[in-house]
Amino acid sequence: AFSVIMSKDIIFIVLQRGKFDSESLSLTYIPFLVYMISLLFISARDFINRVFYGFKDTKSNLVYGMMTVIANFIISCLLIRRFGHIGLAIGTTASAIITFPLYIKKIRCYLPEIRLKNVFTKGALICLATIPSVVVTSVINIATGSTLQQGIIIEIIKCFFMFIVTMVPFFIIIKK
């Protein structure tokens, strides 16, 4: 949630020094948002890959990894002509989302006690926990306005504060 709401600020802090102008910032902003959506699926997939390695199953990693790459290639090729570099980001995100259920299904072969209902329930709880964080962070972000013109130090302080404000409600809700 933090990365999505504060994406322009994060890009400003990391990239806008020297020759990275405001036009480049706006070109980078939307793909960054799209990639942030896929971060949850990619992180979970990497965790599941480690479980496969723990069971000495390298074949599943190879097969599902190749399926993800092929899906990414096909979707990106279809979308890049129409949407340009944003289509590339959408292709990566879509392939991560599309192949994720395959990983979940395969992991049940090794850990049958894992139930899809439990996985989706926990995922829904995490999504619900982000709602207060998104609301609070959005309100603060709107109230403080753009600090992009005030300099990098102000921007770093704002991002740090917003990160703390985003994480506190999240952990309070998840803890319950």
N, C-alpha and C positions, 0 to 999 in steps of 0.2 A: 504494500500500500504506500509506504514511504517513497519508494523509488518511482512509482507512477505519479504521485502528487507532486513530488519535488524534482521531476525529471529535468525540467529546464534549468533549475538551480544546480543540479548535479552536473549536467553537461557543461554549464558555465564554469563551475569550479574546476572540473577536470580538463576541459579542452580550450576554453576561451582565454588563452594567453597568447600574446603575439599576433599571429596572422589569422586566427580562428575568429571570423567576424560574426555578426548577428545573423546573416543569411545562412552561413554554415551551421549555426546553432539551430535555426529553424529546420534545416534539412536533416539534422541528426535527431531531433526531438521525437518525431513520430516512430521511426524505427526503434528507438530506444524504448518507447512505451510498449510496442509490440513484443520486443524481446523480453521485457519484464514480465509479461503475461506468461511466457513459456518457462520462466525461471523455476516455478513450482514443479512443473512436470519434469524438467531436465534434472533438477536436484533429486527428486524422488527416483527417477530412472537410474541416476548414478548410484544411489543408495542400493537399489535392487541389484544393479550389476555387481556390487560388492558381495551381496548375498550369494549370487550365482558363483562367484569366484570362491567363496567360502565352502560351497558344496562341490568344488572342483568342476564346475560346469562352464567351460569357456566357450563351448559351441553355441549355447543360447545367447551369450553376449555378442558373438560374431553374427549370428543369424538376425537377431533383433536390431543390432547396430546397422547392419546392411539394409534391413527393411526401412529403418529410419532415414538413412542416407538416400535411398532410392525415392522414398516418399518426399523427402525434402527437395531433391533434384527435380522431380516431376512437378510438384506444386509450385516451386520457385520459377521454373521455366514457363509455366502457364501464367503466372501472375506478374512476372518481371516486365513483360512487354506492356502490360496495361498500367501497372502501378510503379514501375521503376524500382528503385532501391527499397521502397516500402514493400513491394511484392516479395522481395527476397526475405525480408524480416517476417512477413506473414507466412511464407512457405516454411521457414524454420519452426515457427511457433505451431503451425498446423500439423507438421509432421511429428512434433513432440507430443501433441495432444492426441493425434490419431493412433500412434503406436503405443502409447502408455497403457491402455487396457490389455494389450498383449503381454506386457511385462507382468502386470498384476495376475493375469491368468496363469502364466508360467510359474510364478513364484508360489502359487498354491500347490504345485506339484511337490515342492520341498517343505512348505509350511502349510499343511492343510487346515490348521486352526485359524488361519487368516480368512476372514469372510469379507467379501466385497461390500456387504452392507456396513460392516465396521469401518472399512477404509473410506467409504463415501460419507458415513456419519461423521467421522473425524475430520474429513475434508470440509464438510458443511460447517462444522463447528469452527474450524479455522477461518473460513470465509465470513461467518457471522461475527467472529471476534475482530475481524478487520474493519467492520462497518463503523463502530464508534471511533476507531483510530482515523479512518478516512474522513469522517464528519468533523472531528476536532481539528485535524490537520488542515483540512480545506478551509474551515472558518478562520483559523489563524493565518493561513496563507493569504486569504482574501483580505483580511483585516490589516495585515502588515504591508500588503501591496508588493510590487516588484522591487527587489533590492539589487537587481542585476546591474544597475548603473552606479551603485554605491561602493562597489569594490569587492574584491575577493574575500577579505577578512570578514566583512559584514555577512557575506553569503555563507561562509563556512560556519560562523556562529549561528546563523539562522537555520542552516541544515542540521547542525548538531542538536539544537533545541527542538526542532521539528521531529527529529529521529527519536528523541527521548519521549516527546509527547505522543508519538505514534506507538511506541513499544509498550508503554505503561498500561493503557487500556487493553491491549492485546494480551499481555501476560496475565492480567487480572482475570480476564474472561477464560482464557485457556486453563488457568489453574483450577477453576471450579469443576 
